[in-house]
């Protein structure tokens, strides 16, 4: 299940919120500092003007007027005949800009109130904050909407890629957006990959079918010639190899038909217990049969027999005894006690001409491929796994309901 907190839209919304917050904070800080510097400048100018008027009139805020002169201001005024200023915000509600100068041995001072400037600065900070909040509230949904639009296109591309990987080679994303759009480029690349993959697979299927078809005529002559040879050990060896070649050719033809998806099932009512017992009786080696229930299903008996036979032969050839076949409702389970299926088959499924691991023995890898293809034709689900205590397990689940 997709985690919504990891979606592109959420990430873009968070990124937009962080970016707008940082930008608004930086701009607000710069505006605050610039405005405060300008206010202090005009406060100094006003305080000096008041001090100049006090000196010209011979009157000063000191002595006899509260509050007393701040110590830092008095220290700055010592040793100079110039006017000095000091911003006193010890009383946060009533900040004051001081100006002081020694005149005729007397410290002359003046005060300029800065409370209105401070209120103006606080109002500016509030308005900047409100503007930042409004900007975030507008831009974040827009960023999320834009990211969600791109995310839907990317998810469509991902779903199509998964369908292609699952075998639907006709799946295409289709044109979305304009040239130069990254999502459009990804979609075009996936569609191009699917086209190339489909062409290569069809070429491989045609080659397999053509080879198998061309082999049938000379192989029929070879079978007839082998039967005319005089009996003997060498003759029996030749006949055995001819039979193996004939079986391989028939398997290749069957795989090509399954790949082309031209096979159709003939569904009839099948009593599962009796049918499986007949299959096991004709298999040619010992199979331990365990049946639960007596289900009747609608399926294609020829194809079901082909699936079970291939699974049992694969277990006998590549695994170890005992070979077990269990029936539990519509689920049939074939198990051996060998080394188990190789990782490639467990992760990717069976492939032609690949047995997956040396310990599984020699073979063409067609048996499981045919079983999987026939299961698809009858609508069954065939899964491969390993038992917890060792051995390969193939589980076939039939879709049929009791007749």
N, C-alpha and C positions, 0 to 999 in steps of 0.2 A: 504494500500500500504506500502511495506517495506521501511523504512527509510534507505538509503544507508549509512548515517553517523553513524548508529548504528549497522552496519553489523560487523561480526567477523573479516573479512579481513581488514576493515578500522581500527578497534580497534587494531588489531595485528600490522598493519603497523605503527600506531602512537606510540604504545608501543615500537616497535623495534627502531623507530627513536629517541624516548626519551632515551631508554637504551643506544644506540650507542653514542648519543650525550653526555650523562653524562659520560660514560666510556671513550670516546675520550677526553673530557674535563679534566677528572681527570688524565688520563695518560699524556696528554699534559702538564698539570700544573706541575706534578711531574718531567717530563723530563726538562721542563723549569727551575724549581727551582734547580734541580741537576746540569744542565749545567751551570747555572749562579753561583752557589756556587763554582764549579770547576774553572770557569773563574776568580772569585774574589780571590780564593786561589792562583792561578798561578800569578795573577796580584800583590798580596801582596809580593809573593816571588820575582818577578821581580823587584818591587819597592824597596825592601830591598837590593837586590843585587846592584841596581843602587846607592842606598844611601851608601852602603859599599864602592863602588868604589869612590864615591865622597869624602867620609871621608878620604880614603887612599891617594887620590890625593890632598886633601885640597881644593877642589872646590865643590861648592854647587849651587843649582838652585837659592838660595837666598844669598845676596840681589841683586837687580838690574834686576831680571828677572820677567816678568809677567807670570801668574797672581800672586797676593799675596797669602801668605799662608792662607788656610782656618782657620777661628777662631776655629772650633772644633778640628782641627789637632794640632794647637798651644796649646790649653788647655790640650789635651791628653799628649803632650810631656813635659809639665811642671812637674817638680818634679820626673822625671825618667831619667835614663841613657840608657834606652832601646829604640830601634827603634819602633815607632808606625806607623800605617797606617790609611788612611782615603780614602774612595771612594767618589769622588766628581762628581756627575752627574747633577750639576746645569745647565751645558750646555749639553742638551740632544744629540747634534750632536757630541760632543767631550768629552766624559767622561774620567776622569783621576783617576788613583790610586796614592795617595800621600804616601810618607814615610818620617818621620822626626825623628831627634835625636839630643839632645844637646851634643856637643863635644867641650870641652875646653871653656864652657860658650857661645858657639855660636850655634844657631839653624841651623842644616844642613838638607836640604830637597832634595828629588828627586821625579820626576814624571814619571809614566809609562802610556802611552796612552792606553785606552781601547776601542777605537772606532771600531777597527776591530772585537774585541770580541762581541761588541754590535751588529754589523751587522750580525755576525754569529748567534747570539741568535735570532735576528729577522727573519733571513732566516729559522732557525729551527722551529720557531713558525708558519711561513707561510706553510712550508712543512707538519707540523703536522696538521694544519687546512685543507689543501688540502687532506691529507690522510683520515681525519675524514669525510669530505664531500664525498669522493669517497666511503668510507665504508658504509656510510648511503645510498648513491644512489644505492649501490648493495644489501645491506641487507634488506632494506625496501621493494623493490619489491619481493624479495624472501620470506620475512615474509608474505606479502600480498597474494602471490600465494599459499603458504602453508596453510594459514588460509582460503583462498577461497576454496581450495580443501576440507578441513575439513568442511567448512560452507555448501558446496553443499551437502555433505553427511548428515549433520544435517538437512538441509532443506528438503531433501528427506525423512528423518525419520519423520519430522514434517508433511509433506504433507500426508504421509501414515497414521499417527496417526489421522489426520483430516478425511481422508477417512473412517477409521475404526469407528470413532465417528459418522460419517454421515450414517453408516449402511452397508458399504462395508466390510463385515467381511472376504472376501477373499483377501483383500489387504495385502501385505507383503513387507517389506523392502528388504529382502534377504541378503545374506552374503556380507559384505563389509569390507575389511581390514583383518588383522590377529587377532588371539586371543591375548588378552591383550590390544588391541587398544580400547580406551574409546568409540569412535563412534561405533565400532563393538559391544561392550558390550551393548550400548544403543539400537542398531538395534536388537540385539538378544533378549533383554528384551521386546521390543515393539512387536516383532513377537511372542514371547512366550505368552505375555499377550493377543494378538489377537487370538492365538490358544485356550487358555483357555476360553476366552470370547465366541468364536464361539462354542466350545463344550458345554458350559453351556447353551447358547441360543438354540442350536439345541436340547439339552436334554429337555429344558423347552417347546419348540415347540412340540416335540414328546409327552411329557407328556400331554400337553393341547389337542392335537389331539386324543391321546389314550383315555383320560378321556371322551371327548365329544363323541367319537365313541362308547365307551362302554355304555354310558348313553342312546344312541338312542333306543336300543332294550327294556330295561325295561321302558323307558319313553313312548314308543309307547303303551306298555301294560297299563301303568298308565293312559294315555289319554283315552284309550278305556274304562277302568274301571270307570273313572270319568264320562264318558258320560252315563254309565248305572245306575248311582246313581239316586235315586228319587229326583225330583226338591225340592229345599228348600234353605234357607239361608246358611246353613252349606255346602250344595252341591255346591252352587255357589262360596263360598269361596275356596273350594277345587279345583274346576275347574280353578279359577283365578290363584291360586298358581301353578297348573300344567301347565297352559299356560305360566306363567312367567318362569318356569323351562325349558319348551320346547324352548322358545325364547332364553334363556341363552345358552342352548346347541347348538342351531343352530348358534348363534353368535360365540361361541367358535370354532366351526368347520370352520366358515368363516374366523376367525382370523388365525387359523392354516394354512389354504390354502394360505392366503395372506402372512403370514410369510415365507412359503415355496417358494413363488414367482412362483407358478405353474399356476396362473390365467392369462388368456389372454383375451383381449378385442375384441368384435365384433363391428367394426365401421360401422355406417350407417349415412346417412344424417338426422339430427334432427333439425326441426324448433324450436328454443329455446323458443320463446314466448308461443306457444301452448303447448309445452311439460311441461314447468314450471307451466303453468296454471292448467294443469291436475294433476300435483303432489300436488299443493296447494289445489285443490278441494277435493282430497282424504285424506288429512292429518288429519282431524278430529278436528281441532281448527282453530281459526281465524288467518290469516296471511295477512299482508298488502303488496300487490304486486305493485312494481313500475318497469316499463319496459321502457328502452330507446333503440330504434332500433328494427329491426326484423331480427335477424341474423339466418342463417342456418349453423350449425356446423357438423362436422363428429366426432361422439363419440359413446360410448356404452350406449344406453338409459337405460338399466337395471341398470348398475352400476351408472350412473348419478342420476337416481331416488333414488338409495340406499344412495348416498352421501347426496343429498338434504334432504331426509326424516330424516336421522340421525342428520343432522345439525339443522333442524327445531324442531325435537323432543327434542334434547338437549337444545335448546333455550327455548322451552316451559316448560321443566321439571325443569331446573336449573335457568332460568332467570325470567323476569317479562314482562308482556304485556306492550305495543304492540310488537308483533313479526313482523319484517320487512324482506322482501326479495326483493332485488333490482337487476335488470339486466342492465348492461351497456356494450354493446358489448359482448365479450366473458367472462366477469367477472360477477360472481353471488355473492352477498353479503347478508349474513344472520346476522341480528342483533336483540338482545333483549335489555331490559332496566333494567336488573338486576344488580348484584354486579360485573359483568365482569368475565373474566377468571382468575383463580389463577396464581400466579407467576410461579409455576412449569410448567404449560402448556405453558405459554408465552415463557419461556426460553428453555424448553426441548421438548415440544410437548406432545401430549396425550399419556398415557400409560394405558394398561389394568388394571382393578381393582383398578383404582385410579381416584377419581373425583377432587382431588387437594385441596379442601377447604370445610369445613362444610357448609358455606353459599351457596355453589353451589348445595346443596341437596344431596340425597342419590342416589347411582347408582353403576354400575360395571365398568364404564370407558371404555366400549367396543364400544359405539356408535361413539365417535370421533376417536378411534383407527381404526375402520372399515372404516370410511369415509376417513381417511388419506391413508389407504392401497388401497382402491378402486381408489382414486385420482391418486395414483402412477401407478396403472394398466392402466388407460386411458391417462396417460401422463399429467395430470393436476397438478396445483400447489395450495395447500391448506395452507392458512396462518391464524393464530389466533392472535387477538389483542383486545384491549379495545378502545371504543369510548372516545373521549376527554370529553364528557358530561355524561359518565357513560354507562355501558352496554357492553356485549361481542359482538365481531364482528368476523365472520368467512368469509374469502374471498376466493372463488374458481375461478381460472383463467383457462379456457379451452384452449387447444392448437390448436383446430380445426380451420380451415379457412373456409370461406363461400364456400358452395358446388356449 
